[in-house]
Amino acid sequence: MKDFKGEVLFLDRSDINTDEIIPARYLTEITREALKPHLLEDLHLEEFDPPTDIPGKRVVITRSNFGCGSSREHAPWALEVNGIHLVIAESFARIFRQNMFNCGMLAIELSAVIIDGLFGRFAGRQAVVEVDFDNSRLTVRSGDEEETVPFTISDFDRSLVEAGGWVEFADAHY
């Protein structure tokens, strides 16, 4: 199972699409490693600079409909090759969300109220997330402040994450 803890990259926008996650011009690359430097390079947010803001981040917290657009697996791959195995959002595009689980990664949906609260308390600060996968809880910390939040995922998606992804799950069960 992948590691689901680390420093947070806050992306304060809804509808971040797969072309913004990894631009289509890089889909001809034959290795995941080749995608690494291009993660979020076409995402335009005030005061966001991918080359300086992404390194060291392991978790993304964002708004609704993350991963909309095309159904390419390259978007989760670009996150994964950068060490980001967890995205927390109000909602995800359905295919993107399943591609995350198929890669053994976590896509956690939380209510808009909780996401707003996390942005209000922790955005703009060095914040870290830790996941207690067995008990379906995540904790966000910054300095002496912390917030613990329960989450739910389906039993099947939990099995994919535990196995390390769809290929590993299929190898073990079929």
Buried (B, 14 or more C-beta within 10 A) or exposed (E): EBEBBBBBBBBBBBBBBBBBBBBEEBEEBEEBEEBBBBBBBBBEBEEBEBEEBBEEBBBBBBBBBBBBBBEBBBBBBBBBBBBBBBBBBBBBBEBBBBBBBBBBBBBBBBEEEBBEBBBEBBBEEEBBBBBBBEEBEBBBBBEEEBBEBEBEBEEEBBBBBBBBBBEBBEEEEE
